[in-house]
């Protein structure tokens, strides 16, 4: 599991959008893979996370945040780590 202790605590004026996230009441393990998770299990978990993201009112703010801070783990803004890397490299347009 990712060590998130390095991240700053949410500040209301900067991260207010997080309070409206569909993921706020979801199990965090839906968005972050256990170590060594591969194949169909990973795909199924990521697909379920993306489905929740698709209904989220703050998906755009979430994705912008993940791209800005280069979030190295999990599904953020409806994209996986590798999908966000492709966006950052310009391989995929958002």
N, CA, C and O atoms as a DFTB+ gen file, in Angstrom:
376 C
 N C O
     1  1       0.848      -1.181       0.000
     2  2       0.000       0.000       0.000
     3  2       0.887       1.236       0.000
     4  3       1.963       1.237       0.598
     5  1       0.451       2.241      -0.645
     6  2       1.206       3.488      -0.762
     7  2       1.338       4.183       0.584
     8  3       0.425       4.151       1.410
     9  1       2.483       4.807       0.788
    10  2       2.698       5.599       1.993
    11  2       2.254       7.022       1.696
    12  3       2.953       7.763       1.005
    13  1       1.100       7.405       2.214
    14  2       0.568       8.731       1.931
    15  2       0.923       9.743       3.012
    16  3       0.461      10.884       2.971
    17  1       1.735       9.335       3.973
    18  2       2.095      10.250       5.054
    19  2       2.917      11.427       4.564
    20  3       2.995      12.448       5.247
    21  1       3.541      11.305       3.380
    22  2       4.355      12.391       2.844
    23  2       3.512      13.529       2.286
    24  3       4.010      14.635       2.076
    25  1       2.238      13.254       2.049
    26  2       1.363      14.264       1.463
    27  2       0.846      15.224       2.535
    28  3       0.632      14.826       3.680
    29  1       0.649      16.478       2.163
    30  2       0.108      17.429       3.143
    31  2      -1.347      17.109       3.434
    32  3      -2.046      16.527       2.606
    33  1      -1.789      17.493       4.611
    34  2      -3.196      17.330       4.949
    35  2      -4.000      18.283       4.079
    36  3      -3.523      19.365       3.738
    37  1      -5.223      17.888       3.716
    38  2      -6.044      18.761       2.880
    39  2      -6.304      20.108       3.553
    40  3      -6.652      20.172       4.732
    41  1      -6.131      21.163       2.793
    42  2      -6.439      22.505       3.250
    43  2      -7.738      22.919       2.571
    44  3      -7.869      22.796       1.353
    45  1      -8.681      23.402       3.338
    46  2     -10.006      23.696       2.806
    47  2      -9.947      24.596       1.573
    48  3     -10.660      24.352       0.600
    49  1      -9.110      25.628       1.600
    50  2      -9.099      26.568       0.477
    51  2      -8.449      25.986      -0.777
    52  3      -8.717      26.463      -1.880
    53  1      -7.609      24.977      -0.636
    54  2      -6.917      24.388      -1.783
    55  2      -7.587      23.092      -2.245
    56  3      -7.669      22.824      -3.443
    57  1      -8.049      22.317      -1.322
    58  2      -8.574      20.990      -1.630
    59  2     -10.058      20.838      -1.314
    60  3     -10.524      19.726      -1.067
    61  1     -10.786      21.912      -1.320
    62  2     -12.211      21.866      -0.986
    63  2     -12.977      20.871      -1.860
    64  3     -13.945      20.257      -1.411
    65  1     -12.540      20.719      -3.102
    66  2     -13.196      19.796      -4.023
    67  2     -13.236      18.372      -3.481
    68  3     -14.137      17.609      -3.829
    69  1     -12.276      18.001      -2.636
    70  2     -12.221      16.633      -2.111
    71  2     -13.452      16.297      -1.274
    72  3     -13.848      15.134      -1.196
    73  1     -14.047      17.283      -0.662
    74  2     -15.228      17.039       0.166
    75  2     -16.433      16.619      -0.670
    76  3     -17.386      16.047      -0.141
    77  1     -16.396      16.896      -1.960
    78  2     -17.489      16.536      -2.853
    79  2     -17.206      15.276      -3.656
    80  3     -18.033      14.870      -4.472
    81  1     -16.062      14.654      -3.443
    82  2     -15.674      13.470      -4.212
    83  2     -16.560      12.272      -3.931
    84  3     -16.918      12.005      -2.783
    85  1     -16.909      11.559      -4.979
    86  2     -17.709      10.341      -4.840
    87  2     -16.940       9.281      -4.050
    88  3     -17.543       8.398      -3.440
    89  1     -15.625       9.370      -4.062
    90  2     -14.782       8.388      -3.379
    91  2     -14.695       8.623      -1.873
    92  3     -14.179       7.779      -1.140
    93  1     -15.188       9.742      -1.421
    94  2     -15.033      10.104      -0.005
    95  2     -15.580       9.032       0.939
    96  3     -15.026       8.807       2.015
    97  1     -16.653       8.381       0.541
    98  2     -17.233       7.342       1.404
    99  2     -16.886       5.929       0.923
   100  3     -17.375       4.946       1.479
   101  1     -16.050       5.829      -0.099
   102  2     -15.671       4.522      -0.649
   103  2     -14.455       3.950       0.082
   104  3     -13.703       4.673       0.734
   105  1     -14.290       2.669      -0.042
   106  2     -13.131       1.989       0.518
   107  2     -11.897       2.386      -0.294
   108  3     -11.886       2.182      -1.508
   109  1     -10.859       2.945       0.333
   110  2      -9.655       3.371      -0.399
   111  2      -8.967       2.251      -1.160
   112  3      -8.265       2.515      -2.136
   113  1      -9.151       1.005      -0.735
   114  2      -8.494      -0.100      -1.439
   115  2      -9.042      -0.274      -2.854
   116  3      -8.427      -0.952      -3.677
   117  1     -10.186       0.330      -3.138
   118  2     -10.721       0.304      -4.492
   119  2      -9.820       1.082      -5.447
   120  3      -9.741       0.749      -6.630
   121  1      -9.149       2.100      -4.956
   122  2      -8.362       3.000      -5.786
   123  2      -6.863       2.704      -5.789
   124  3      -6.136       3.167      -6.668
   125  1      -6.407       1.938      -4.811
   126  2      -4.974       1.659      -4.678
   127  2      -4.731       0.162      -4.649
   128  3      -5.322      -0.555      -3.842
   129  1      -3.858      -0.310      -5.534
   130  2      -3.634      -1.748      -5.660
   131  2      -2.750      -2.288      -4.549
   132  3      -1.789      -1.647      -4.122
   133  1      -3.100      -3.491      -4.089
   134  2      -2.209      -4.175      -3.159
   135  2      -0.905      -4.510      -3.886
   136  3      -0.883      -4.627      -5.112
   137  1       0.154      -4.659      -3.138
   138  2       1.431      -4.997      -3.743
   139  2       1.308      -6.309      -4.510
   140  3       0.687      -7.261      -4.036
   141  1       1.894      -6.348      -5.677
   142  2       1.937      -7.525      -6.553
   143  2       0.591      -7.869      -7.197
   144  3       0.449      -8.951      -7.767
   145  1      -0.396      -6.973      -7.118
   146  2      -1.666      -7.236      -7.800
   147  2      -1.456      -7.090      -9.303
   148  3      -0.913      -6.086      -9.762
   149  1      -1.880      -8.079     -10.056
   150  2      -1.703      -8.072     -11.501
   151  2      -2.935      -8.665     -12.180
   152  3      -3.834      -9.194     -11.526
   153  1      -2.951      -8.563     -13.487
   154  2      -3.928      -9.260     -14.309
   155  2      -5.376      -8.902     -14.067
   156  3      -5.710      -7.747     -13.800
   157  1      -6.251      -9.925     -14.164
   158  2      -7.692      -9.694     -14.089
   159  2      -8.158      -9.024     -12.792
   160  3      -9.076      -8.205     -12.815
   161  1      -7.535      -9.364     -11.671
   162  2      -7.943      -8.731     -10.409
   163  2      -7.676      -7.228     -10.434
   164  3      -8.520      -6.431     -10.024
   165  1      -6.509      -6.858     -10.914
   166  2      -6.164      -5.431     -10.989
   167  2      -7.098      -4.711     -11.963
   168  3      -7.600      -3.625     -11.672
   169  1      -7.321      -5.327     -13.115
   170  2      -8.201      -4.729     -14.114
   171  2      -9.609      -4.534     -13.545
   172  3     -10.215      -3.481     -13.746
   173  1     -10.127      -5.527     -12.847
   174  2     -11.476      -5.444     -12.271
   175  2     -11.556      -4.346     -11.217
   176  3     -12.524      -3.587     -11.185
   177  1     -10.546      -4.255     -10.353
   178  2     -10.544      -3.228      -9.307
   179  2     -10.470      -1.842      -9.932
   180  3     -11.220      -0.945      -9.547
   181  1      -9.560      -1.664     -10.902
   182  2      -9.422      -0.365     -11.564
   183  2     -10.697       0.012     -12.320
   184  3     -11.085       1.180     -12.336
   185  1     -11.339      -0.954     -12.937
   186  2     -12.593      -0.693     -13.651
   187  2     -13.684      -0.235     -12.687
   188  3     -14.449       0.680     -12.994
   189  1     -13.751      -0.872     -11.529
   190  2     -14.744      -0.470     -10.520
   191  2     -14.451       0.948     -10.015
   192  3     -15.372       1.740      -9.819
   193  1     -13.190       1.260      -9.808
   194  2     -12.820       2.608      -9.364
   195  2     -13.193       3.635     -10.428
   196  3     -13.725       4.698     -10.110
   197  1     -12.918       3.321     -11.679
   198  2     -13.242       4.236     -12.779
   199  2     -14.748       4.457     -12.904
   200  3     -15.188       5.554     -13.248
   201  1     -15.540       3.416     -12.625
   202  2     -16.993       3.564     -12.670
   203  2     -17.473       4.558     -11.614
   204  3     -18.371       5.362     -11.866
   205  1     -16.866       4.494     -10.436
   206  2     -17.215       5.455      -9.389
   207  2     -16.767       6.854      -9.803
   208  3     -17.499       7.825      -9.614
   209  1     -15.577       6.956     -10.362
   210  2     -15.069       8.251     -10.826
   211  2     -15.985       8.854     -11.895
   212  3     -16.197      10.067     -11.918
   213  1     -16.519       8.024     -12.765
   214  2     -17.359       8.507     -13.863
   215  2     -18.600       9.230     -13.352
   216  3     -19.159      10.077     -14.050
   217  1     -19.031       8.902     -12.142
   218  2     -20.213       9.544     -11.554
   219  2     -19.836      10.690     -10.620
   220  3     -20.709      11.297      -9.999
   221  1     -18.565      10.984     -10.520
   222  2     -18.076      11.958      -9.542
   223  2     -18.212      13.394     -10.061
   224  3     -17.840      13.682     -11.198
   225  1     -18.742      14.288      -9.231
   226  2     -18.902      15.683      -9.657
   227  2     -17.586      16.463      -9.719
   228  3     -17.542      17.554     -10.288
   229  1     -16.525      15.920      -9.143
   230  2     -15.250      16.652      -9.122
   231  2     -14.137      15.893      -9.855
   232  3     -12.959      16.061      -9.539
   233  1     -14.504      15.079     -10.811
   234  2     -13.520      14.263     -11.535
   235  2     -12.448      15.128     -12.197
   236  3     -11.274      14.758     -12.195
   237  1     -12.830      16.258     -12.755
   238  2     -11.854      17.117     -13.439
   239  2     -10.845      17.725     -12.458
   240  3      -9.648      17.760     -12.741
   241  1     -11.322      18.200     -11.318
   242  2     -10.411      18.754     -10.316
   243  2      -9.468      17.676      -9.791
   244  3      -8.288      17.935      -9.559
   245  1      -9.987      16.487      -9.608
   246  2      -9.195      15.365      -9.114
   247  2      -8.077      15.017     -10.099
   248  3      -6.925      14.832      -9.705
   249  1      -8.424      14.933     -11.365
   250  2      -7.420      14.613     -12.376
   251  2      -6.375      15.727     -12.476
   252  3      -5.180      15.445     -12.558
   253  1      -6.810      16.973     -12.471
   254  2      -5.844      18.088     -12.521
   255  2      -4.871      18.011     -11.345
   256  3      -3.668      18.210     -11.513
   257  1      -5.394      17.724     -10.167
   258  2      -4.550      17.595      -8.976
   259  2      -3.529      16.469      -9.156
   260  3      -2.339      16.659      -8.902
   261  1      -3.995      15.301      -9.592
   262  2      -3.109      14.143      -9.755
   263  2      -2.011      14.418     -10.772
   264  3      -0.863      14.021     -10.575
   265  1      -2.360      15.095     -11.852
   266  2      -1.357      15.422     -12.868
   267  2      -0.380      16.476     -12.351
   268  3       0.819      16.401     -12.621
   269  1      -0.887      17.444     -11.618
   270  2      -0.038      18.522     -11.096
   271  2       1.008      18.007     -10.113
   272  3       2.176      18.387     -10.187
   273  1       0.585      17.143      -9.196
   274  2       1.509      16.644      -8.172
   275  2       2.210      15.358      -8.600
   276  3       3.001      14.786      -7.850
   277  1       1.904      14.913      -9.827
   278  2       2.480      13.666     -10.355
   279  2       2.224      12.496      -9.403
   280  3       3.136      11.757      -9.034
   281  1       0.971      12.355      -9.026
   282  2       0.549      11.304      -8.101
   283  2       1.019       9.950      -8.618
   284  3       0.621       9.536      -9.707
   285  1       1.866       9.247      -7.849
   286  2       2.471       8.009      -8.346
   287  2       1.643       6.740      -8.144
   288  3       2.033       5.675      -8.624
   289  1       0.520       6.828      -7.450
   290  2      -0.241       5.619      -7.127
   291  2      -1.733       5.831      -7.338
   292  3      -2.238       6.947      -7.219
   293  1      -2.417       4.762      -7.646
   294  2      -3.865       4.739      -7.615
   295  2      -4.587       5.327      -8.809
   296  3      -3.988       5.845      -9.751
   297  1      -5.906       5.221      -8.724
   298  2      -6.803       5.805      -9.720
   299  2      -7.221       7.170      -9.196
   300  3      -7.780       7.287      -8.106
   301  1      -6.947       8.187      -9.977
   302  2      -7.310       9.573      -9.645
   303  2      -7.962      10.182     -10.877
   304  3      -7.443      10.045     -11.984
   305  1      -9.073      10.841     -10.700
   306  2      -9.722      11.494     -11.832
   307  2     -10.094      10.532     -12.939
   308  3     -10.169      10.922     -14.104
   309  1     -10.326       9.294     -12.591
   310  2     -10.730       8.297     -13.574
   311  2      -9.602       7.686     -14.378
   312  3      -9.852       6.924     -15.312
   313  1      -8.351       8.009     -14.029
   314  2      -7.211       7.450     -14.770
   315  2      -6.268       6.703     -13.828
   316  3      -6.081       7.087     -12.674
   317  1      -5.686       5.640     -14.345
   318  2      -4.692       4.875     -13.600
   319  2      -3.343       5.589     -13.670
   320  3      -3.191       6.580     -14.385
   321  1      -2.385       5.085     -12.937
   322  2      -1.037       5.641     -12.949
   323  2      -0.457       5.674     -14.355
   324  3       0.086       6.694     -14.780
   325  1      -0.568       4.568     -15.077
   326  2      -0.004       4.518     -16.433
   327  2      -0.764       5.427     -17.390
   328  3      -0.160       6.016     -18.287
   329  1      -2.062       5.551     -17.219
   330  2      -2.837       6.452     -18.074
   331  2      -2.477       7.913     -17.806
   332  3      -2.393       8.713     -18.738
   333  1      -2.265       8.263     -16.542
   334  2      -1.844       9.634     -16.222
   335  2      -0.451       9.911     -16.774
   336  3      -0.176      11.022     -17.226
   337  1       0.426       8.917     -16.741
   338  2       1.772       9.097     -17.306
   339  2       1.687       9.371     -18.799
   340  3       2.425      10.205     -19.322
   341  1       0.790       8.672     -19.486
   342  2       0.619       8.893     -20.926
   343  2       0.086      10.294     -21.203
   344  3       0.480      10.927     -22.183
   345  1      -0.807      10.781     -20.346
   346  2      -1.323      12.146     -20.497
   347  2      -0.192      13.138     -20.309
   348  3      -0.054      14.082     -21.087
   349  1       0.617      12.930     -19.282
   350  2       1.729      13.831     -18.992
   351  2       2.748      13.869     -20.124
   352  3       3.355      14.905     -20.392
   353  1       2.926      12.737     -20.779
   354  2       3.876      12.643     -21.886
   355  2       3.265      13.146     -23.189
   356  3       3.957      13.235     -24.204
   357  1       1.995      13.471     -23.169
   358  2       1.333      13.973     -24.358
   359  2       0.825      12.896     -25.290
   360  3       0.373      13.197     -26.395
   361  1       0.893      11.629     -24.859
   362  2       0.434      10.530     -25.692
   363  2      -1.088      10.475     -25.750
   364  3      -1.660       9.970     -26.716
   365  1      -1.741      10.998     -24.713
   366  2      -3.198      11.010     -24.634
   367  2      -3.647      12.424     -24.284
   368  3      -3.088      13.054     -23.386
   369  1      -4.642      12.914     -24.983
   370  2      -5.205      14.226     -24.669
   371  2      -6.327      14.042     -23.649
   372  3      -7.077      13.068     -23.706
   373  1      -6.431      14.978     -22.725
   374  2      -7.499      14.921     -21.712
   375  2      -8.633      15.800     -22.136
   376  3      -9.635      15.898     -21.428
